[in-house]
Amino acid sequence: MCGFVPSMVAQGNLPYVDQKPIHFGFSLGLGTMDFAVSPADSVRVSSLNPTFSVGIITDLRLNRYLNLRFTPALHFGARELTYSFSNSSTKSLVVQSLPVSLPFYLKYSAERAGNIRPYVIWGAGASYDLATNEGSPVLLKPLDFFTEFGAGCDIYFSFFKLCPELKYSIGFNNMYNPNHGTVANDKQQFLTIPLTRLTSHMLTLAFNFE
């Protein structure tokens, strides 16, 4: 019995929390959104505007090291496109974005050391942009599919886990809608002609509370 007590103490806070078959939590995040632009010679993403995200977490334990996670989230952000013209002038356009993402992840965790347990994640999912604006010169398609990967660390406190997590998302779809009829006779048509492809990228620093 004497040898058993120190081993229990050495586990630190919440010694049995990772043995739960399923648990829940919520997430708050900060990050940036941008586009991979084609062609890139005349149009570029000029600045990385900050984004804010909120989400919920459902975590299913598969084994000692592996978890399956579903983490739907809502992201508030924007992207700024800068156009360079032959007369050396430039023009910027802010494209608002409000995507709802529905990703599934596999989370692979290392052995726990005291109150710290690092991990890596990889997953994929779909997103739908609620801020699609028919009046914008550059209209985005609302639906995208993406893959996401990252790393984080479980930090065990007395009543919860705080999990800082850095992850990067890469979209698969061409989000640019070339058939945006509302700008056919618009003076801002020059903003759409240079574009052929926009793919979404997002970097997020999330703070998960579980």
N, C-alpha and C positions, 0 to 999 in steps of 0.2 A: 504493500500500500504506500509506503514511503517513497518508493521509486516511481509510482504512478502519478502522484500529485505534481512533482516538478515538471513532468512531461506535459501534463495538462496546462500548467501555467505558461510553459514555453510557447504554446500555440497562440497566445495573445488573445485579442478581442474576437468575439463571435466564432468560437472554435468549430461549430458545427454548421455554420451558415452555408458552406459550399456543398453540403450533403443533401440539401433540399432538392427534391425532384423538379420543382418549378418555383420560380419567384418572380416578383414584379418590381418595377421602379419607374423613375422618370429621368429625363435628360434635359439639360440646358446647354446650348452651344453658341460659340462665336466662330466666325470664319469669313471666307471670301468666296465669291462666285466669279467665274470668268468663262470666256469662250475660246475654243480653238477655231480660228477664223481662216477661211479659204475663199479667195486668195489673200495672203497675208501682206502683199506688197503695198496695197492701197488702203486697207482697213486693219485696225488693230484694237485690242482692248487696252485702253489708255490708263486705267487705274483700277485697283482692286478695292471695290467698295465693301465695307463691313456688312456681314450678315448676322442674323440672330435666329436661333432655332429652338424649338421646344418639341419634346417627344415623350413617348411612353415605352417601357421596356417589358417584354415578356421573355423569360430565360428558362430553357428546358435543359436539365442536366442529362448528358448522354453517358458520360463516364467521368472518371476522376479528373481528366484533363480537358475534356471536350464538352462544349455547350452549344446548343442551337438557340439563336436569338432572333426575335422579331421586334423591330424598333421603328414603328411608324413615327414620322416627324413632319412638322411644318416649318418651312424656312422662309424668312423675310429678307429679301435682298434685291439687288439690282446690278446690272452690268453696264459699263460705259464704252461705247464704240467710238473711235476717233477715225475720221476719214481724211486722207491726205490727197490733195488734188494737184494737177500738173502745174498750176499757177502758184504752188507753194502754200496755198491756204489750207486750213483745216476746219473741220466741223465735228462736234461731238454730239452723240445721241445716247441718252440714258434709257435702257430697256428694263423696266420693272419686272420682278419675278417673285412669285409666291408658290413655289412647288410643295406639294405634299408627296413625301417619299415613303415607300413601303418596302424596306429591305429585309432580307433574311441573311444572317451571318453565322458562320462557324467561328467560335472563339476557342482558341487553344491556349491554355494557361500553363505556366511553369509551376514548379513546386512552390508552395508558400514558405516564405522566410519571415517569421514573426508576424507583423501586421502588413506585410507587403507581398503582392503576388503579381508579377508582370504577365502580360499576355499579348497575343497577336490576333487579329480578326481578318476575315476575308468573306465577302458576300456579294450579292447582286439583288436587284429589285427593279421596281418601276416607279416613276414619278409622274405627277400630273400638275401642271402649272395653272393655278387659279387666277393669275394676273394677266392672262392673254387678253390683249387689247386690240380690237379691230381698228381702232383709230390710230394706232402707232404706225409710223412709216415702215418699221421692220416688225413684221408679225411672226411670232414664234409658234410652232406646233406645240400643243400642250402636253402630249404624251412622250415620255422618254424612257429608255431602259439603260441601266448603268451597272457597273461593277465598282466595288469599293473595298479598300484595304487599309489597314492601320495597325496601331499598337497602343497599348495602354497599361494601366497598373491599378489593381485593386488595393485600396488602402482601407484597412479594417479599423473602424471605431467601435465604441461601446454598443451603439444601437443601430448602426448602418454601415454600408460600404460606400466610400467615395471613389469613383473610378475616372480619373482624367484619361482622356482618349483622343488621340490625334489620328484622323483618317482622311483619305483622299478618294474622291469619286470621279469616275470617268464615264461620260455618257456615250452611248452607241449611235443614237439617231442623229440625223441631220435636222436640227431644230428650226432651220430657216424655212419659211413658207414662201416659195417663189410665186405662188398663185394668189397673191394678196391683191384682189381686184380693186380695193378702195383707193389705191395709190396710182391707178393707171393714168389718170389725168392730173395728178397732184404735182405741185411744184417741188415736192420733196422726193420725187421718184429717183433722183440721183443717189439717194441713200440706199436704194435697193439694188440698183444695177450692178455695183461692184461685188455683191455677195453671191456666192454659190453654195457655201456650206458653213454652218455654225454647230459645233458640238460643245456640250456643256461639261465644265469641270468645276469641282467644288472642294475646298479644303476646310475642314471643320475641327475645332478643338472643343470636344464635348466634355461635360462634367455629369457623369451618371451617378444617380443616388439610388442605391439598391438595398 
